[in-house]
Amino acid sequence: MADSPSFIKAAFLLPANLVGLLTAGASSLMTGEPLPALVALGVEGLYLGIVPSMKRFQRAVRAKGGDEAPDAERKQVDALLAELAPSQREHYQALVGLKEKILENYRRLPAGKVLASDSEPRLDALLTSFLRLVSALNHHRTYLNSTDRAQLEKELRELEAEVAQEPNPRLKDVKEKRLEILRKRVARFQQAGESREVVSHQLAGIEDLMRLTHEQSITIRDPETVNRQLDVVSAEVEATDETVREMERFMDFQEEVGKPLPHGTRVR
């Protein structure tokens, strides 16, 4: 992505790395021997091949640039927030407030600034999952409210009876194809209802996890315990992201069923 930080550039510009390169270069100039510079270049190649790909280093770079987040990312958050109801936005803002309090408590620990920088991207990921889940929940509610399930099931039963008695092979084939679509719609309708309940519980789980993390951050004194807490946060993010993907696949199916064909003059 164009807006992603350049991890190689960030690794190269680290003060320790620049000092090492300058020291090796100065040594070669003073002694007239190219060996120190050649060794430094070899080590530098290895360093730039490993450090920029380390997840911990990438999180630190992203966190360092957190105050200057790319416009595209802020627009995504704004777009998701615009879809929320007032009460849902209040829940989100409360979670953002908890995040700030958690980081402030972490900063009071030994090496607290580094710990907070490492923690912030994971807490942000949890907040992003919250927004995506709420958005998916709203879309499913819209779908469930716009579809008459009782009428759909009635049509299915009537068509099943017609297919069973249809003597014309061509008509029967057409009706069977429509019957297959209706069955899928009924099954998806049931799946949407189940998914909505799952998402509701996951949203409540995210709020509970943020509150628990905040409560623990008040009294915690061991950075290693913080890392274990953040592992729980990351696991929750993975679980909620999988739910979002499942719901998005469901909505993709609905869009494919009713996908319109182009009519009139096409815009090029």
C-alpha positions as CSV (number, residue, x, y, z in Angstrom):
1,M,0.0,0.0,0.0
2,A,1.2,3.5,-0.8
3,D,0.3,4.8,2.6
4,S,2.1,2.1,4.5
5,P,5.3,3.2,6.4
6,S,8.6,2.3,4.7
7,F,9.9,-0.2,7.2
8,I,13.3,-0.5,5.4
9,K,13.7,3.2,5.5
10,A,12.8,3.3,9.1
11,A,15.3,0.6,10.0
12,F,18.0,2.3,8.0
13,L,17.5,5.6,9.7
14,L,17.7,4.2,13.2
15,P,20.4,6.2,15.0
16,A,22.3,3.0,16.1
17,N,22.4,1.8,12.5
18,L,23.7,5.2,11.1
19,V,26.3,5.4,13.8
20,G,27.6,1.9,12.9
21,L,27.8,2.7,9.2
22,L,29.6,6.1,9.9
23,T,32.0,4.4,12.2
24,A,32.9,1.7,9.7
25,G,33.3,4.3,6.9
26,A,35.5,6.5,9.1
27,S,37.7,3.6,10.0
28,S,38.2,2.7,6.4
29,L,39.2,6.3,5.5
30,M,41.6,6.6,8.4
31,T,43.4,3.3,7.9
32,G,43.1,3.1,4.1
33,E,41.7,-0.4,4.4
34,P,38.4,-1.2,2.7
35,L,37.7,-4.2,4.9
36,P,35.8,-2.4,7.7
37,A,33.5,-0.8,5.1
38,L,33.0,-4.1,3.3
39,V,32.1,-5.9,6.5
40,A,29.7,-3.1,7.5
41,L,28.0,-3.3,4.1
42,G,27.6,-7.0,4.5
43,V,26.1,-6.7,8.0
44,E,23.9,-3.9,6.8
45,G,22.4,-6.0,4.0
46,L,21.6,-8.8,6.5
47,Y,20.2,-6.2,9.0
48,L,17.9,-4.7,6.4
49,G,16.8,-8.1,5.3
50,I,15.7,-9.1,8.7
51,V,14.7,-6.2,10.9
52,P,12.1,-4.5,8.6
53,S,10.1,-7.8,8.4
54,M,9.8,-8.2,12.2
55,K,6.2,-7.7,13.4
56,R,7.3,-6.0,16.6
57,F,9.4,-3.5,14.6
58,Q,6.6,-2.8,12.2
59,R,4.1,-2.2,15.1
60,A,6.6,0.2,16.7
61,V,7.0,2.1,13.4
62,R,3.2,2.3,12.9
63,A,2.7,3.5,16.5
64,K,5.4,6.1,16.1
65,G,3.5,7.6,13.2
66,G,0.1,7.2,14.9
67,D,-0.5,11.0,15.2
68,E,0.0,11.3,11.4
69,A,-2.2,8.4,10.3
70,P,-2.9,8.2,6.5
71,D,-5.9,10.1,5.3
72,A,-7.3,6.9,3.8
73,E,-7.3,5.1,7.1
74,R,-9.0,8.1,8.8
75,K,-11.6,8.2,6.0
76,Q,-12.3,4.5,6.5
77,V,-13.0,5.1,10.2
78,D,-15.1,8.1,9.5
79,A,-17.1,6.1,6.9
80,L,-17.8,3.3,9.4
81,L,-18.7,5.8,12.2
82,A,-21.2,7.5,9.8
83,E,-23.1,4.3,9.5
84,L,-23.6,3.9,13.3
85,A,-26.6,4.9,15.3
86,P,-26.0,7.5,18.0
87,S,-26.0,4.9,20.8
88,Q,-23.5,2.8,18.8
89,R,-21.2,5.8,18.4
90,E,-21.4,6.3,22.2
91,H,-20.2,2.8,22.8
92,Y,-17.4,3.3,20.4
93,Q,-16.3,6.6,22.0
94,A,-16.4,4.9,25.4
95,L,-14.0,2.2,24.1
96,V,-11.7,4.9,22.7
97,G,-11.6,6.5,26.1
98,L,-10.7,3.2,27.7
99,K,-7.9,2.7,25.2
100,E,-6.3,6.0,26.1
101,K,-6.5,5.2,29.9
102,I,-4.9,1.8,29.3
103,L,-2.0,3.3,27.4
104,E,-1.5,6.0,30.1
105,N,-1.3,3.3,32.7
106,Y,1.1,1.3,30.6
107,R,3.4,4.3,30.3
108,R,3.8,4.4,34.1
109,L,5.5,0.9,33.9
110,P,9.3,0.3,33.4
111,A,10.0,0.9,29.7
112,G,6.5,2.2,29.6
113,K,6.8,4.3,26.4
114,V,7.9,1.3,24.4
115,L,5.2,-0.9,25.9
116,A,2.5,1.6,25.1
117,S,3.8,2.0,21.5
118,D,3.7,-1.8,21.1
119,S,0.3,-2.0,22.7
120,E,-1.5,0.8,20.8
121,P,-1.7,-1.0,17.4
122,R,-3.3,-4.1,19.0
123,L,-5.9,-2.0,20.8
124,D,-6.6,-0.1,17.6
125,A,-7.1,-3.4,15.8
126,L,-9.7,-4.3,18.4
127,L,-11.5,-1.0,18.0
128,T,-11.4,-1.5,14.2
129,S,-13.0,-5.0,14.7
130,F,-15.7,-3.4,16.8
131,L,-16.6,-0.9,14.1
132,R,-16.6,-3.6,11.4
133,L,-18.7,-5.8,13.5
134,V,-21.3,-3.1,14.2
135,S,-21.4,-2.2,10.4
136,A,-21.9,-5.9,9.5
137,L,-24.6,-6.2,12.2
138,N,-26.4,-3.1,10.8
139,H,-26.3,-4.5,7.2
140,H,-27.8,-7.8,8.4
141,R,-30.5,-6.0,10.3
142,T,-31.4,-4.1,7.1
143,Y,-31.5,-7.4,5.2
144,L,-33.7,-9.2,7.7
145,N,-36.1,-6.2,8.0
146,S,-36.4,-5.9,4.2
147,T,-37.3,-9.5,3.6
148,D,-40.6,-11.2,4.5
149,R,-39.4,-14.6,5.7
150,A,-42.9,-16.0,6.0
151,Q,-43.8,-15.1,2.4
152,L,-40.5,-16.5,1.2
153,E,-41.1,-19.9,2.9
154,K,-44.7,-19.9,1.6
155,E,-43.4,-19.4,-2.0
156,L,-40.9,-22.3,-1.4
157,R,-43.6,-24.7,-0.3
158,E,-45.9,-23.8,-3.2
159,L,-43.2,-24.2,-5.7
160,E,-42.1,-27.5,-4.2
161,A,-45.7,-28.7,-4.7
162,E,-45.7,-27.4,-8.3
163,V,-42.5,-29.1,-9.2
164,A,-43.7,-32.5,-7.8
165,Q,-46.7,-32.3,-10.1
166,E,-45.2,-30.6,-13.2
167,P,-45.5,-33.0,-16.3
168,N,-43.6,-30.8,-18.7
169,P,-39.9,-31.6,-18.6
170,R,-38.7,-28.1,-19.7
171,L,-41.0,-26.3,-17.2
172,K,-40.0,-28.7,-14.5
173,D,-36.3,-28.0,-15.1
174,V,-36.9,-24.2,-14.9
175,K,-38.9,-24.5,-11.7
176,E,-36.3,-26.7,-10.1
177,K,-33.7,-24.1,-10.8
178,R,-35.8,-21.4,-9.2
179,L,-36.6,-23.8,-6.3
180,E,-32.8,-24.2,-5.7
181,I,-32.5,-20.4,-5.4
182,L,-35.4,-20.1,-3.0
183,R,-34.0,-22.8,-0.8
184,K,-30.7,-21.0,-0.7
185,R,-32.4,-17.8,0.2
186,V,-34.3,-19.4,3.1
187,A,-31.1,-21.1,4.3
188,R,-29.3,-17.8,4.1
189,F,-32.1,-16.0,5.9
190,Q,-31.7,-18.4,8.8
191,Q,-27.9,-18.0,8.7
192,A,-28.3,-14.2,8.9
193,G,-30.4,-14.5,12.0
194,E,-27.9,-16.8,13.7
195,S,-25.0,-14.5,12.6
196,R,-26.7,-11.5,14.1
197,E,-26.9,-13.2,17.5
198,V,-23.2,-14.2,17.3
199,V,-22.1,-10.7,16.4
200,S,-24.2,-9.2,19.3
201,H,-22.3,-11.4,21.8
202,Q,-18.9,-10.7,20.2
203,L,-19.5,-6.9,20.4
204,A,-20.4,-7.3,24.1
205,G,-17.3,-9.5,24.5
206,I,-15.1,-6.7,23.0
207,E,-16.5,-4.2,25.4
208,D,-15.9,-6.6,28.4
209,L,-12.4,-7.3,27.2
210,M,-11.5,-3.6,27.0
211,R,-12.9,-2.9,30.4
212,L,-11.0,-5.9,31.9
213,T,-7.8,-4.8,30.2
214,H,-8.3,-1.3,31.7
215,E,-9.0,-2.6,35.2
216,Q,-5.9,-4.8,35.1
217,S,-3.8,-2.0,33.7
218,I,-4.5,0.1,36.9
219,T,-2.7,-2.3,39.2
220,I,-0.4,-4.2,36.9
221,R,3.4,-3.9,37.5
222,D,4.9,-6.6,35.3
223,P,5.4,-5.8,31.6
224,E,5.3,-9.6,30.8
225,T,1.7,-9.7,32.1
226,V,0.8,-6.9,29.7
227,N,2.1,-9.0,26.8
228,R,-0.1,-11.9,27.9
229,Q,-3.1,-9.5,28.0
230,L,-2.3,-8.2,24.6
231,D,-2.1,-11.8,23.3
232,V,-5.7,-12.2,24.4
233,V,-6.6,-9.0,22.6
234,S,-5.0,-10.2,19.4
235,A,-6.8,-13.5,19.6
236,E,-10.2,-11.7,20.0
237,V,-9.3,-9.6,16.9
238,E,-8.7,-12.7,14.9
239,A,-12.0,-14.3,16.0
240,T,-14.0,-11.2,15.2
241,D,-12.3,-10.6,11.9
242,E,-13.3,-14.2,10.9
243,T,-16.9,-13.4,11.8
244,V,-16.8,-10.3,9.7
245,R,-15.4,-12.2,6.7
246,E,-18.2,-14.8,7.1
247,M,-20.9,-12.1,7.1
248,E,-19.3,-10.3,4.2
249,R,-19.3,-13.5,2.2
250,F,-23.0,-13.8,3.0
251,M,-23.7,-10.3,1.7
252,D,-21.6,-11.0,-1.4
253,F,-24.0,-13.9,-2.1
254,Q,-27.0,-11.7,-1.9
255,E,-25.4,-9.1,-4.2
256,E,-24.6,-11.9,-6.8
257,V,-28.2,-13.1,-6.8
258,G,-29.6,-9.7,-7.6
259,K,-26.7,-8.3,-9.6
260,P,-28.1,-6.0,-12.3
261,L,-27.1,-6.1,-15.9
262,P,-26.1,-2.9,-17.8
263,H,-28.9,-1.1,-19.6
264,G,-28.9,1.8,-22.0
265,T,-25.7,3.7,-22.9
266,R,-22.7,2.5,-20.8
267,V,-20.5,5.2,-19.2
268,R,-16.9,4.7,-20.2
